[in-house]
Amino acid sequence: MRSLKTAGIKELKNKLSAYLREVRSGSVILVSDHGEIIAEIKSPSAETMRDRGVTVLDELAREGLVTLPSAAKEPLAPSPLALPRGTSQAILDADRGP
C-alpha cells in the first residue's frame, strides 16, 4: 500500500531528493502551502508512461522485476517448413467451403 506524506513547500525544496526517493519507492507526497494542499507528487501511471513511449516491460525492469536482454536480437534463419505463397489462404478457403 502506498504511503501518504505531506510536506510544505520550503521543506520539499530543502529535501527534494529524499522526497523523490520516497516517491520512487511508492509514496505519494502532498505539497502544502500555508496548510492548504496545492499539489500531489506520485509515480507516473502506466497510461502516462505509455504516452511517453515507456512500455510496461520497461516499468517492470525499472522496478527490478524483470531483466531486459543484454544483447541485440538476431534474426531467425528461414523456416525449412515454408509453404508456397497463398497456401494458407487456399487451405482456409477449402475449409470454409462455398
TIBAKOL-892108 format. One record per atom (N, C-alpha, C, O, CB): residue in three letters; z negated, x, y negated. Coordinates in pm, whole numbers, plus 50000, padded with zeros to 5 digits. Each point is the difference from the previous one (the first is absolute). Glycine has a CB too. Layout:
// residues N
ALAZXY/...
This chain:
// residues 98
MET500005008350118/MET500004991749882/MET500005008849876/MET499385010649998/MET499414971150126/ARG501905013849774/ARG500105007949878/ARG498694999749921/ARG499304989849996/ARG503155005449996/SER497255016249947/SER498835001049913/SER500444996449858/SER501075004149956/SER497875013950192/LEU500254974449783/LEU500314995649864/LEU499025006949905/LEU498784998850015/LEU502114978750066/LYS499665029849821/LYS499155007349905/LYS500454996749858/LYS501164996449978/LYS498455022250189/THR499484982749740/THR500314997649859/THR499725012849922/THR499015006950024/THR500454968449997/ALA501455027849885/ALA499825011849916/ALA500454996749858/ALA501014993349979/ALA499335022250219/GLY498884989349707/GLY500404998649860/GLY501125009849969/GLY500235009650074/GLY497444982949863/ILE503025005149953/ILE501155008449963/ILE499595014749986/ILE500685008850053/ILE500344971649829/LYS497905022350048/LYS499575013849978/LYS499665006850132/LYS500415011450026/LYS498714982349746/GLU500124999250313/GLU499635005550131/GLU501245002650085/GLU500105010350067/GLU497694977649921/LEU503145002550010/LEU501245001550077/LEU500795012349952/LEU500495007850081/LEU499594967149954/LYS500025026649834/LYS500715011549943/LYS499355013250042/LYS500695009550036/LYS500014976349769/ASN497985014750192/ASN499295012350032/ASN500025003450149/ASN499885011750037/ASN498684983949767/LYS501574994350281/LYS499955002250145/LYS501264994550069/LYS499934995250113/LYS497555003849876/LEU503655001649943/LEU501224993950052/LEU500375004950139/LEU500334992050087/LEU500455005649679/SER499185015450255/SER500385005550131/SER499114994550111/SER500494996750108/SER500325024149779/ALA497904978450089/ALA499074994850100/ALA500294985350030/ALA499994995950116/ALA498265020549807/TYR502014975749973/TYR500314985950022/TYR501324998350075/TYR500124991350086/TYR498625003049706/LEU502245013850176/LEU501294999150071/LEU499865003850147/LEU500694994450086/LEU500505010849700/ARG497935004450244/ARG499725003150141/ARG499414987950071/ARG500344997250116/ARG499295026949824/GLU499504968849992/GLU499414987950058/GLU501074989350022/GLU499984993150103/GLU497835012249785/VAL503094993250018/VAL501104990350016/VAL500865003850119/VAL500394991450080/VAL499615004049672/ARG500295017450261/ARG500805004850114/ARG499344996550133/ARG500684997450099/ARG500195021249758/SER497794981550145/SER499304997050124/SER499754985050019/SER499344995950095/SER499585026549890/GLY501604969449923/GLY499934985550019/GLY499174992349900/GLY499974987750006/GLY500355017450225/SER499015001649680/SER499184992949900/SER500884993549893/SER501135004249977/SER496985011950064/VAL501344973849896/VAL500634993749883/VAL499075002649883/VAL498794997650008/VAL502394984250131/ILE499385023149751/ILE499205003149881/ILE500334989649893/ILE501164998349961/ILE498805026750095/LEU499024968149896/LEU500164990749889/LEU499635007749873/LEU498935005949992/LEU500544973650152/VAL501425020449759/VAL499775007249875/VAL499474990149897/VAL500584989449978/VAL501265027550074/SER497054986949884/SER499414991049901/SER499995006449862/SER499965012249984/SER498634977650194/ASP501465001449722/ASP499915004249861/ASP498944991149935/ASP500214988149981/ASP502255019750009/HIS496414998149975/HIS498884992649942/HIS499604988350090/HIS499774988949951/HIS500995017849818/GLY499154995850363/GLY499544989950094/GLY501064990150046/GLY499724991650085/GLY498125010949808/GLU503374998350052/GLU501084990850039/GLU501005007450089/GLU500505010749964/GLU499224976149821/ILE500575007550332/ILE500975006150092/ILE501394998649938/ILE500454989049968/ILE498115005750236/ILE502115016849779/ILE501334999849937/ILE501125005150091/ILE501174998249970/ILE497685005049813/ALA500785003250329/ALA501035005450088/ALA499435002050140/ALA498795000050021/ALA502335011449784/GLU499814990250288/GLU499635002250140/GLU500875011550052/GLU501224999949985/GLU498114975650050/ILE500045034350026/ILE500735011250059/ILE499834999150151/ILE498885000150051/ILE500805014749743/LYS501444984450277/LYS499974999150146/LYS501235006750057/LYS500955002949927/LYS497724975750063/SER501315023850140/SER501175005750066/SER501164990249989/SER499784987950001/SER498765025350159/PRO502694991949830/PRO501144991049989/PRO500194991950128/PRO499705004750110/PRO501375011249730/SER499434972050145/SER500254991450116/SER501235005050075/SER500785007949947/SER498194972349933/ALA501205015250243/ALA501175003750080/ALA501284995749928/ALA501015007050005/ALA497644990950208/GLU501304990549720/GLU501184995149928/GLU500375009349886/GLU501185003049979/GLU498194973550082/THR499635028149865/THR500255009449890/THR500595012950054/THR500945005549943/THR497174984549926/MET501345014950240/MET500495012450059/MET501454998350045/MET500835009049981/MET496844997050092/ARG502644982549987/ARG501364997350046/ARG500954999749881/ARG501115005450007/ARG497994981550189/ASP500485006849694/ASP500824999349880/ASP500285013949943/ASP501025002249936/ASP498034975250015/ARG500055031950074/ARG500175013749952/ARG500705009050103/ARG500145012049978/ARG497814984949883/GLY502474997350250/GLY500715007750102/GLY499105006850101/GLY500465008650075/GLY501294994849759/VAL496984993150168/VAL499085005850097/VAL499894990350117/VAL499694988249980/VAL499015024449838/THR501544992150300/THR499974991350117/THR498604998850058/THR499105007749965/THR503264998750083/VAL497484984050038/VAL498724998350069/VAL499665012750078/VAL498845004150007/VAL501554970950010/LEU500645031250041/LEU499785012350075/LEU499465011149908/LEU499115007550039/LEU502754985950120/ASP498695007649721/ASP499495009849903/ASP498534997449969/ASP499205009349990/ASP503104992949911/GLU497354985150082/GLU498624996349970/GLU499085003550117/GLU498915005149978/GLU501924976549873/LEU499615015650272/LEU499195003450117/LEU499815015150011/LEU498945004750039/LEU501914974750078/ALA500195028149849/ALA499905014750004/ALA499025004849894/ALA499215009250026/ALA503164992450058/ARG497654992449798/ARG499085003849893/ARG498564997550043/ARG499095007649964/ARG502664987149864/GLU498044994650249/GLU498654996850047/GLU499615008150123/GLU498874998950047/GLU501434978249862/GLY500635031050143/GLY499715008550115/GLY500054992750133/GLY499515005150100/GLY499115008449750/LEU501984974550152/LEU500074992250124/LEU501215003550085/LEU499984997750121/LEU498834984049761/VAL502235023850058/VAL501175004750074/VAL500425013449944/VAL499625003749889/VAL501134972650160/THR500035031050027/THR500555012849955/THR501504998849991/THR500664996150097/THR497435016850007/LEU502474990349781/LEU501444999449982/LEU500655012050071/LEU499355010450016/LEU500374977449762/PRO501535010950263/PRO500675011150069/PRO500105012349910/PRO500174998949879/PRO501124984550257/SER498605028249925/SER500055012449922/SER501415006049996/SER500285008649917/SER497334995650143/ALA503274991250028/ALA501375005250004/ALA500994988749970/ALA499704988350022/ALA499625029550145/ALA501834986149784/ALA501044990149971/ALA500524993950130/ALA500035006550105/ALA500615006149686/LYS499774974950200/LYS500534992950116/LYS501385005750034/LYS500845001849913/LYS497854977150026/GLU501525023950189/GLU501305005150044/GLU500804988750064/GLU499434991750070/GLU499605031349965/PRO502284976649941/PRO500814989250056/PRO500075000850152/PRO499985010850059/PRO501374988849730/LEU498724988750274/LEU500114999450145/LEU501435002850043/LEU500954997749925/LEU497184985750085/ALA502015021750110/ALA501335002250056/ALA500634986450029/ALA499284990350025/ALA500045032250076/PRO502014976549896/PRO500664987450032/PRO499614995350141/PRO499855008150091/PRO502074998049756/SER497934980950169/SER499604994450128/SER501135001150102/SER501154997049968/SER497304987249912/PRO501245020050241/PRO501045000650104/PRO500354986050052/PRO500964998350075/PRO498215024649991/LEU500064967149892/LEU500234986350045/LEU500804991749899/LEU500054987850011/LEU497825013850117/ALA502745004949777/ALA500744992849897/ALA501144991950060/ALA500745004850085/ALA498665013149751/LEU500724969650118/LEU501074991150045/LEU501094999649894/LEU499755003049884/LEU498624983150251/PRO502835010249906/PRO501094999049900/PRO499634989949891/PRO499274990450025/PRO502425015550153/ARG498814996449703/ARG499734991449885/ARG500404985550032/ARG501084997650053/ARG499295022149790/GLY498754970950124/GLY500284985950021/GLY499484994550132/GLY500044987950022/GLY501945015449839/THR497525005450227/THR499544995550132/THR498814990549988/THR499964989750068/THR500845031950030/SER498264981549817/SER498824991549983/SER500414986149952/SER499504989950050/SER499105030349898/GLN502294979349955/GLN500454987049948/GLN500714992150108/GLN499814987850010/GLN500405022049761/ALA500624996850310/ALA500724993350109/ALA499024994250102/ALA500194988950048/ALA501775026649919/ILE496994992050066/ILE499004995150094/ILE499264987849944/ILE499784990250071/ILE499965033250019/LEU499884977449781/LEU499334988649935/LEU500904987749999/LEU499544989050032/LEU499155026949826/ASP502584985850106/ASP500944988849995/ASP500154993750140/ASP500014987850014/ASP501245023449792/ALA498854997250296/ALA500144994950136/ALA498754992550045/ALA500094989950070/ALA501465029049982/ASP497284986249907/ASP498744993750039/ASP499814986449931/ASP499484990650060/ASP499545032249975/ARG501404976349841/ARG499834987649923/ARG501014989350042/ARG499754988149982/ARG499395025449827/GLY501954990850245/GLY501004990350047/GLY500764993649885/GLY499795003249883/GLY498794992550316/PRO502314995249836/PRO500864993649898/PRO499254990449912/PRO500594993949911/PRO501305008350244/
